[in-house]
Amino acid sequence: MIFDFDTRGSELPLVQSIWRSRSEGGGSFISTATSQWEMVVTQQKDHLTLSVRGPETRASLAPVPVEAEFFGVVFQHGVFMPQLPKSELVDHAIHLTASIKNRFQFLGSTWEFPTFDNIDTFVARLVRAGILSFDTTVADVLGGQTLYLSQRSIQRRFLYVTGLTYKTIQQIKRARQASLLLKEGVPIAETAHETGYFDQAHLTNSLKRYYGQTPVEIANQARLHSGVFFQDENSPAQ
């Protein structure tokens, strides 16, 4: 079970959010698709690990370590590491453990494990060392700005910086929007229409891929305390 999950912002423009949590009893959870990458520090007893987690293109079942504390930093879409191709991180993670007390090796240098309170300073050091860079092209395109570049050039840039195509990023974003609407109580048919899906079947296939749940399951999960549930239109009447 995961509990005490909270997030905070950052003064660094490269960072979207910083979060922390802890686990008790282990188990597993559905890790939903995400188009962004993050760095996560896990402490389990005296064991420290820094994980570089790439974008995830589909939902998957992920284990929860027993009695562990976590915190992480989620980066903006335009942030990348020139020395580590993002294509190698898609649906993958690199786990770095301590080589000496409270330190780890990464891209030829030794780094001290950051804490939740100084993670901003750690990220700033990565920038100064040239490990983190920011691509304005990706940020501008995602922000709706029209650039004087060919579609092929933009696509190459997206693959290099994010590891994903522009289309995939938009599909994951749309699934997230649909999930939020369902959790707010918006009817399934209306959600499909508002988020641009062809029909409810299209919405269902998308959410099953990116969120590991059907629209009915997402809506009902948000209504556990209200006692109001939807029934899948493909299910027999009870």
NUMARVO-263936 format. One record per residue: y negated, z, x of N, C-alpha, C in turn. Coordinates in steps of 0.02 Angstrom, whole numbers, padded with zeros to 5 digits, always signed. Atoms other than C-alpha are relative to their C-alpha. Layout:
YZXYZXYZX...
***
This chain:
+00060+00000+00042+00000+00000+00000-00062+00000+00044+00064+00001-00035-00177-00042+00062-00052+00034-00043+00051-00034+00039-00322+00067+00010-00062+00011+00042+00063-00012-00034-00501+00114+00055-00027-00063+00034+00026+00062-00028-00547-00068+00083-00074-00005-00014+00071+00010+00011-00732-00093+00111-00028-00049+00051+00031+00050-00042-00848-00221+00188-00073+00017+00012+00071-00006-00014-01020-00229+00265-00024-00066+00030+00029+00060-00029-01137-00365+00322-00012+00007+00074+00016+00000-00072-01196-00408+00497-00067-00033+00010+00064+00032-00017-01362-00451+00577+00011-00065+00037-00015+00061-00037-01275-00590+00674+00010-00058-00048-00007+00058+00046-01292-00762+00590+00069-00032+00004-00066+00030-00006-01118-00811+00653+00052+00036-00042-00048-00042+00036-01035-00673+00552-00014-00001-00075+00008-00003+00073-01004-00683+00365+00007+00071-00025-00010-00069+00023-00935-00507+00341+00044+00038+00049-00042-00045-00040-00853-00359+00426+00035+00047-00049-00038-00040+00048-00716-00262+00337+00045+00050+00037-00049-00047-00028-00598-00116+00364+00044+00026-00056-00048-00026+00048-00447-00042+00279+00051+00042+00038-00056-00035-00031-00293+00063+00311+00060-00003-00047-00061+00006+00040-00114+00064+00251+00040+00064+00001-00044-00058+00005+00010+00193+00195+00064-00022-00034-00064+00017+00032+00194+00165+00161+00025-00070+00011-00023+00068-00013+00201-00016+00217+00004-00041-00063-00008+00045+00057+00257-00152+00098-00023-00070+00016+00023+00069-00011+00185-00326+00076-00053-00016-00052+00051+00023+00047+00044-00419-00012-00005-00076+00005+00011+00073-00001-00004-00597-00056-00064-00014+00039+00056+00021-00040-00116-00666+00080-00024-00067-00027+00025+00061+00031-00224-00797-00006-00028-00048+00051+00027+00051-00045-00283-00960+00071-00073+00015+00016+00070-00009-00020-00446-00953+00167-00018-00056+00049+00022+00054-00043-00547-01087+00255-00037+00026+00062+00035-00030-00057-00623-00966+00381+00050+00038+00044-00042-00038-00046-00552-00879+00533-00031+00068+00014+00023-00068-00011-00566-00699+00585+00034+00031+00060-00031-00043-00050-00530-00571+00720+00013+00067-00032-00021-00063+00031-00435-00416+00666+00028+00047+00052-00028-00052-00044-00403-00255+00762+00043+00046-00042-00048-00044+00034-00250-00156+00709+00018+00058+00046-00022-00058-00038-00215+00021+00767+00056+00034-00039-00058-00034+00029-00043+00093+00731+00024+00051+00049-00009-00054-00047-00022+00262+00811-00044-00013+00061+00039+00012-00060-00077+00232+00993+00000-00073+00020-00008+00071-00017-00043+00045+00987-00057-00040-00030+00056+00041+00021-00192-00074+00979+00018-00074+00006-00010+00073-00002-00184-00260+00938-00062-00034-00027+00053+00042+00026-00322-00388+00919+00031-00067-00018-00029+00062+00025-00269-00536+00813-00055-00050-00015+00045+00055+00017-00359-00702+00806+00037-00041-00053-00034+00031+00057-00312-00770+00634-00039-00062-00022+00031+00062+00020-00346-00950+00591-00002-00008-00075+00001+00015+00072-00379-01028+00420+00071-00004-00027-00066+00005+00033-00234-01020+00296-00005-00050-00056+00005+00054+00049-00200-01174+00192+00042+00011-00062-00037-00017+00061-00086-01090+00065+00013+00075-00002-00016-00072+00007-00043-00918-00003+00068+00014+00030-00065-00020-00029+00097-00823+00083+00008+00075-00007-00015-00072+00003+00182-00654+00076-00006+00029+00070+00013-00029-00065+00121-00546+00219+00021+00074+00001-00020-00070-00005+00192-00379+00280-00059+00045+00013+00050-00051-00013+00089-00220+00286+00030+00052+00047-00026-00051-00046+00118-00110+00440-00006+00070-00030+00000-00069+00025+00159+00071+00402-00051+00042+00039+00047-00047-00030+00021+00199+00434-00043-00033+00053+00042+00036-00047-00104+00081+00514-00071-00004-00025+00070+00010+00017-00292+00058+00518-00020-00069+00025+00021+00068-00016-00375-00114+00520-00075-00006-00008+00067+00024+00015-00546-00188+00536-00005-00071+00029+00005+00069-00022-00600-00367+00556-00068-00030-00011+00062+00037+00007-00742-00490+00570+00017-00071-00023-00010+00067+00027-00746-00649+00465-00059-00043+00022+00053+00042-00028-00842-00792+00546-00022-00055-00049+00025+00056+00039-00950-00925+00466+00038-00064+00017-00039+00061-00010-00875-01099+00448-00017-00037+00065+00019+00038-00059-00974-01172+00593+00016+00032+00067-00016-00036-00062-00913-01044+00721+00068-00023+00026-00063+00021-00030-00779-01102+00842+00003+00021+00073-00010-00017-00070-00707-01070+01015+00016-00064+00038-00011+00062-00036-00725-01221+01131+00064-00001+00042-00059-00003-00043-00582-01160+01241+00066+00006-00039-00060-00009+00041-00462-01137+01095-00005-00045-00062+00005+00046+00057-00440-01286+00977+00020+00034-00065-00014-00032+00064-00448-01229+00797+00064-00026-00032-00062+00028+00028-00302-01345+00754+00060+00042+00019-00055-00042-00021-00191-01224+00851+00003+00066-00039+00003-00064+00037-00244-01080+00737+00013-00008-00075-00010+00009+00072-00221-01158+00564+00069+00025-00019-00063-00031+00023-00087-01057+00473+00036+00035+00057-00029-00032-00059-00061-00961+00634-00046+00055+00023+00040-00054-00029-00120-00807+00727+00023+00013+00071-00015-00020-00069-00130-00753+00908-00010+00075+00003+00003-00072-00002-00093-00569+00939-00006+00023+00073+00015-00022-00067-00167-00487+01094+00007+00076+00003-00012-00072-00006-00103-00315+01147-00032+00026+00064+00034-00031-00057-00173-00192+01273+00039-00013+00064-00030+00009-00066-00141-00238+01454-00010+00063+00042+00014-00066-00027-00223-00078+01517-00034+00039-00056+00025-00042+00054-00294+00066+01417-00062-00029-00033+00055+00023+00041-00406+00002+01276-00029-00067+00022+00024+00065-00021-00420-00171+01356+00054-00053-00010-00047+00055+00010-00342-00341+01328-00025-00062+00037+00016+00063-00034-00338-00512+01412-00011-00055-00052+00013+00055+00047-00416-00660+01321-00040-00054+00035+00032+00060-00029-00459-00833+01387-00026+00014+00071+00015-00010-00070-00458-00777+01568-00043+00059+00017+00042-00058-00013-00561-00619+01549+00031+00063-00031-00022-00065+00027-00530-00434+01516-00054+00028-00045+00048-00026+00049-00611-00360+01362+00023+00068-00025-00015-00065+00031-00623-00185+01291+00007-00010-00075-00009+00005+00073-00558-00167+01114-00063+00024-00035+00059-00022+00038-00706-00160+00994+00019+00053-00051-00009-00047+00055-00727-00027+00861-00036-00029-00061+00034+00022+00061-00786-00048+00682-00076+00005+00008+00072-00011-00007-00957+00019+00732-00033-00047+00050+00032+00042-00050-00984-00093+00884+00026-00072+00001-00028+00067+00002-00897-00254+00828-00055-00053+00006+00056+00047-00007-01069-00339+00816-00017-00011+00074+00014+00005-00072-01100-00301+01000+00054-00040+00034-00056+00037-00028-00927-00368+01043-00008-00075-00013+00009+00070+00017-00961-00532+00951-00058-00030+00041+00056+00024-00040-01130-00549+01039+00020-00013+00072-00024+00010-00069-01043-00530+01207+00043-00063+00005-00040+00061+00000-00920-00668+01160-00045-00062+00000+00047+00056+00002-01068-00781+01122-00031-00010+00069+00032+00006-00066-01153-00743+01288+00048-00026+00052-00050+00023-00048-00990-00777+01380+00022-00072-00013-00017+00069+00016-00978-00949+01298+00066-00008-00036-00064+00003+00036-00819-00905+01203-00011-00021-00072+00016+00020+00068-00902-00925+01034-00060-00047-00001+00054+00048+00009-01011-01072+00985-00010-00013-00075+00015+00015+00070-01093-01130+00824-00018-00073-00007+00011+00071+00013-01090-01307+00755-00044-00009-00061+00046+00006+00055-01240-01349+00648+00020-00056-00049-00020+00055+00043-01163-01510+00581+00043+00025-00058-00044-00027+00052-01026-01418+00487-00039+00044-00048+00040-00044+00043-01148-01288+00422-00046-00041-00045+00046+00041+00040-01271-01422+00364+00037-00037-00056-00038+00037+00051-01138-01525+00272+00022+00047-00055-00022-00048+00050-01068-01371+00185-00059+00027-00040+00060-00024+00036-01246-01322+00140-00031-00054-00043+00024+00052+00044-01270-01487+00049-00049-00048+00031+00048+00045-00032-01379-01574+00177+00032-00067+00017-00024+00067-00016-01358-01761+00200-00017-00017+00072+00010+00015-00071-01335-01811+00381+00008-00075+00013-00005+00071-00018-01356-01980+00464+00059-00010+00046-00062+00009-00036-01176-01982+00521+00050-00035-00045-00052+00032+00040-01029-02085+00465+00049+00052-00025-00050-00045+00027-00895-02004+00358+00054+00014+00051-00051-00010-00052-00773-02030+00501-00023+00050+00052+00026-00047-00049-00886-01938+00622-00002+00071-00027+00002-00066+00031-00910-01794+00501+00070+00029-00005-00069-00023+00007-00723-01784+00470+00028+00024+00066-00022-00020-00066-00686-01777+00656-00030+00067+00020+00034-00062-00018-00814-01640+00677+00030+00059-00038-00030-00053+00039-00740-01537+00536+00068+00020+00028-00066-00015-00027-00565-01550+00608-00005+00037+00066+00008-00033-00065-00626-01499+00781-00026+00071-00008+00032-00066+00006-00734-01353+00725+00040+00048-00044-00032-00045+00048-00637-01284+00575+00076-00006-00001-00072+00011+00004-00462-01357+00596+00021-00030-00067-00014+00025+00068-00475-01418+00415-00044-00059-00016+00044+00053+00024-00543-01569+00326-00051+00029-00048+00050-00022+00048-00698-01555+00219+00031+00008-00069-00032-00002+00066-00590-01591+00066+00041+00064-00008-00041-00061+00005-00471-01447+00104-00044+00061-00009+00046-00056+00007-00616-01326+00125-00027+00005-00071+00025+00001+00068-00686-01380-00043+00053+00020-00050-00054-00018+00046-00516-01362-00127+00012+00075+00000-00010-00073-00005-00495-01184-00063-00059+00036-00033+00059-00029+00031-00674-01144-00116+00004-00004-00076-00005+00009+00073-00643-01214-00291+00052+00048-00030-00051-00046+00024-00484-01111-00310-00027+00071-00002+00030-00067-00001-00581-00955-00261-00048+00009-00059+00046-00004+00057-00715-00993-00391+00038+00008-00065-00041-00004+00060-00582-01018-00523+00030+00070-00008-00029-00067+00002-00499-00853-00477-00052+00051-00021+00053-00047+00018-00665-00760-00491-00017-00005-00074+00015+00009+00071-00700-00835-00662+00054+00032-00044-00055-00029+00038-00528-00785-00725-00003+00076+00000+00005-00073-00005-00553-00608-00662-00058+00027-00041+00058-00021+00041-00719-00602-00755+00014-00008-00074-00018+00007+00070-00629-00644-00917-00013-00068-00030+00012+00067+00026-00674-00828-00932+00067-00031-00020-00063+00030+00022-00538-00918-01034+00025-00053+00049-00030+00045-00048-00417-01025-00935-00025-00072-00008+00023+00069+00011-00467-01191-01016-00072-00009+00022+00070+00004-00020-00651-01154-00988-00007+00004+00075+00000-00005-00073-00617-01104-00808+00017-00067+00032-00020+00066-00026-00529-01269-00776-00057-00049-00006+00055+00047+00010-00675-01365-00848-00059+00015+00046+00059-00019-00039-00812-01267-00758+00010-00013+00074-00013+00010-00072-00728-01286-00588+00024-00070+00017-00012+00070-00014-00691-01470-00606+00073-00022+00006-00071+00021+00000-00502-01473-00628+00012-00049-00057-00015+00049+00052-00426-01616-00727+00022+00033-00065-00027-00035+00058-00333-01498-00843+00029+00066+00023-00028-00066-00018-00246-01329-00848+00058-00006+00049-00056+00009-00046-00093-01398-00758-00026-00009+00072+00031+00010-00066-00205-01453-00614-00025+00066+00028+00023-00067-00019-00284-01280-00609+00058+00044+00022-00059-00041-00016-00113-01196-00611+00029-00018+00067-00029+00022-00064-00047-01300-00466-00044+00022+00059+00046-00020-00054-00202-01263-00363+00003+00075+00014-00001-00073-00010-00199-01075-00392+00067+00024+00027-00065-00019-00027-00013-01064-00358+00003-00015+00074+00000+00018-00070-00041-01152-00192-00045+00046+00041+00049-00036-00040-00197-01060-00135-00002+00075-00012+00002-00071+00017-00179-00892-00224+00068+00031-00014-00067-00026+00010+00008-00876-00250+00012+00027-00070-00006-00024+00068-00018-00840-00436-00022-00055-00048+00023+00045+00052-00039-00936-00598-00065+00027-00030+00060-00025+00034-00202-00925-00698+00015+00059-00047-00019-00055+00045-00111-00815-00824+00010+00064+00038-00013-00060-00040-00054-00695-00689-00065+00029+00028+00064-00024-00026-00229-00684-00613-00041+00033-00055+00038-00028+00055-00310-00655-00782+00030+00066-00024-00032-00061+00024-00183-00524-00836-00007+00057+00050+00008-00052-00051-00196-00432-00671-00068+00034-00007+00067-00027+00009-00382-00410-00706-00007+00039-00064+00003-00033+00066-00342-00342-00880+00051+00056-00007-00051-00052+00003-00214-00210-00836-00025+00062-00036+00026-00061+00029-00329-00072-00895-00029-00010-00070+00028+00014+00066-00390-00159-01052+00054-00008-00053-00055+00010+00047-00220-00190-01130+00000-00067-00034+00004+00067+00029-00266-00371-01169+00030-00049+00050-00034+00045-00045-00150-00502-01095+00005-00070-00028-00012+00068+00019-00130-00689-01097+00074-00015+00004-00069+00023-00005+00035-00775-01127+00000-00072+00026-00006+00067-00026+00082-00928-01026+00020-00048-00056-00014+00047+00055+00078-01078-01141+00068-00032+00007-00066+00029-00009+00244-01134-01066+00056+00050-00013-00050-00052+00012+00331-00971-01105+00018+00003-00073-00019-00006+00071+00429-00943-01266-00036+00059-00032+00034-00055+00036+00346-00835-01397+00043+00062-00001-00037-00064+00000+00392-00652-01390+00002+00029-00070
***
